[in-house]
């Protein structure tokens, strides 16, 4: 397989493996072949993931989309960031100076893993490198701009990977292809992307290093939009990943591999951030959503009114799963390694709800009807021969009527809070049923789930 770049073989490791004697690649380096790869089963069954944005940007921890702080301050010269720096830092202070303050002194990966496990999530996606270029592992291509050389002096990716796997969760890595101010990238861009030195010497070697060193179950690519997948050499990388890498049978990838790729090519689709389709997609998808409505990275100036409450998180998650998607819920830890108590409270609240209602979520499939609105909003999921009706808000009128299910002589209705107590119900003509709901205390998540057996 010839690599469509100059020099001919930009990553010796990929070239050697893909040209190994007797190696027959299952996937060619083109989208027709790569897009035909079946998505590993674990991803669709997992449903819930935790996204973690952590880096040097966590030190200033300021402003809308704080993970873009450097760009807002240096390139956009956005008023808020400029004023913030003038007020709080001396003249001549550079963004790189924040790195020594990124100490992660309270970072205990086992504690993070405990919280993520308690959230009910089945996978975690951690920032290996954001657009600032700082790597959270000892990348050989990022000298003195990585978490071992400066700041924490720790391999953050490696430590968290170990802790996450001890909890039997899948471990994934976010990776930004581009870097705002890397000289090689700026030179490639100035050439109209006729040169690919940044890809050859930085982006792809680091991706291969992450795969070989940490063996992630998921690669969440980003920072691709300024150049085409041909510039990024994405199809060559994915062909190696799917054919010959040590994670070839388990790894899941998203759709951000070059300008024009998202919602079109790759593994599952992220499309835009906070993607919210209005109808059932025909391809596996994932919605990434941040608990802090104004940022992915931590903000020291965040207000409680800007934080999603638990009912909002559950409502959003239920919609996503009913529409066939996965829900990737984001937190931004503090620079010292602490997770804000409000984030922990939301995650544990989600986990408590899933502890009761998880059978309607994990490994579920979209039903023939996704939603109905009667006296309350109801979302449907299905699992084997069972249908689940997830009620958002307790019905104000008795009995509750559902119009979509078709009952039979074998129909049985229970509330997952009390799985061994059948509820009284009656059929409705032409379809549907009425259900006498039991007296229930208020629920922090403001959502309940009915299990409907023997309906179609």
BELDA-V610103 format. One record per run of one state. SS is the DSSP state (helix for helix, strand for strand, loop for the rest). FROM is the first residue (numbers start at 1). LEN is the number of residues. If there is no record, write none. Layout:
ss;from;len
SS;FROM;LEN
SS;FROM;LEN
This chain:
ss;from;len
loop;1;11
helix;12;7
loop;19;12
helix;31;4
loop;35;6
helix;41;6
loop;47;1
strand;48;5
loop;53;4
helix;57;4
loop;61;5
helix;66;11
loop;77;2
helix;79;10
loop;89;6
helix;95;7
loop;102;7
helix;109;10
loop;119;4
strand;123;7
loop;130;5
strand;135;1
loop;136;10
strand;146;1
loop;147;9
helix;156;11
loop;167;3
strand;170;7
loop;177;6
helix;183;8
loop;191;6
helix;197;18
loop;215;3
strand;218;5
loop;223;6
helix;229;4
loop;233;1
helix;234;10
loop;244;8
strand;252;2
loop;254;15
strand;269;1
loop;270;15
strand;285;6
loop;291;1
strand;292;1
loop;293;11
helix;304;3
strand;307;1
loop;308;2
helix;310;13
loop;323;2
strand;325;7
loop;332;9
helix;341;20
loop;361;4
strand;365;9
loop;374;3
strand;377;7
loop;384;2
strand;386;7
loop;393;7
strand;400;3
loop;403;9
strand;412;4
loop;416;2
strand;418;5
loop;423;2
strand;425;3
loop;428;5
strand;433;3
loop;436;11
strand;447;7
loop;454;3
